[in-house]
């Protein structure tokens, strides 16, 4: 059976304008907890239209964002993220009177995904039809509008005006039904999770624009609200009475169906069933895949398969926009899906994503004033690669208790204070008051291990987390069972690189672990981590000084970094590094490394031209004897 093609003017230079919601998504970093229990959040670009703009740009379209952000820090973040992803922001307006919208999201797989919208009178609801002109639309193949943009009188009016402009310029109009009952005032304000509430008023508003659309896309619930009927087939008939546009019905893991005017049988597309981590953003990924294919002239069969695959990959990952794949990885996923079980966990697939993801230029994460009470997130793992690390400072007052996240393997290193660690049906006291002179105390637990800490005094714990499915026994490390205490560099080159290295554990004593954890005490005025070295595995250094005004200099390849109190250095794969402390200021360094799959960290590779400085004969080379 042949199906009518999706019509658009292929000669126009701009592929797509995305009109509607763009907001900041704040995702709970703790998997499996309620929003009330979440202790830290990761910031992403979000909003239906914003996610689709990013997704279609990643998949090769020339895309413009038509929305509005506040003249605030969150608005600046969204504009920067869109531009970083290659989305044109000429139609992204700013308002000084309204704040950028926020969404708080949680992940409680397999069934609960709580979310709360903070968007009362927010910036992206302020767009006006005068902000887009006829000449731009004449250069554009299609414009995407979203159902959320119909939920207030002002934005409904704007949407209807833009639709008429698009019709006059023969720009294809795509409607993503995007029904969120909470944004229509049909649920309690905090109930963003409910996906369907029947409302004749809402149905009538959707039906005001259906006849003008060239493509309609939605879930079963969204088709029902647009059709004004709780039964899906009746709802489809009601929509068809108003529009001859293709109707794409998204059915989750069952794939999708496309209903064409004049055809009694829908087109059924290939599904891509996967293990779901996060359903939030699945529809946006689907739409990105669908539009990127259709607007490049592919068939409906290919476009819907592409859409299903894109949505499937998104639900296996953390976040919405950041989870949307690039063309190379999506093609690989589709080509190898049937032959490679659990391909969404493929290391190669993750590498393809990382290769294309715009890199964060920040090398040195600065916290000049230290950390506040509670959990202070410093570094967040890239869950797409499954080979990153979370790093946080946890500060508790006496009497407080903290429950560690059992989703990850973790190492909890006591910096200062007196605590009781609870794990594996035992409780162990620990205390440490000077991390320069006292050996480390570290609780090391596998994923799935319930563990907690009680603060007997004010305390600080540095927390390292990573993904690991291996089972091993939890263990508390202290001066009695440290792997290594080494006076490294002693008696070489006048002790110029003499430092104390405390290795808590690595593959030698924790073979199942995905981490290496240790400390370095660098004496004032001396070098450390020297000679300059590198390795494939990601590493993080965290710095403290004997005096708050202390400083050091570090190498990032041939770049020099000024290191100050509380700085954290995120070391890239294969990057050479070393550092030296200024005279008068001793330096404490926490260092930790993440093993790579089939490539664990064992030894560093030293820069060859400097390796001679490690030998016992180095002094003779410097002070040549006649």
Secondary structure, DSSP 8 states (H G I E B T S, - for coil): ---------TT-SEEEEEES--EEEEEESSTT--TTT---EEEEEESHHHHHHHHHHHTT--EEEEEEEESSHHHHHHHHHHHHTT-B-TTEEEESSS---EEEE--BTTTB--EEEE-TT-GGG---GGGS-HHHHHTEEEEEEEGGGGSSHHHHHHHHHHHHHHHHTT-EEEEE----GGGGT-S-TT---------HHHHHHHHTTGGG-SEEEEEHHHHHHHHT-SSHHHHHHHHHHH--SEEEEE-GGG-EEEE-TT-SS-EE--------S--TTHHHHHHHHHHHHHTTT--HHHHHHHHHHHHHHHHTSSSSGGGS--HHHHHHHHHHTTTSTTGGG-HHHHHHHHHHS------EE--TT---SEEEEEE---TTTT---EEEEEEE-TT-EEE--TTSEEEEEEEEEEEEEEETTEEEEEEES-TTTS--EEEEE-TT--EEEEESSSEEEEEEEE--------EEE-TTT-SEEEEETTTSGGGTT-EEEEEEE-TTT-TT-SEEEEEEEE-TT-EEEEEEEE-SS-EEEEEEESSTT-EEEEEETTEEEEEETT-EEEE-TT--EEEEE-TT--EEEEEEEE-BTTB-----EE-GGGGGGGSTTHHHHHS---
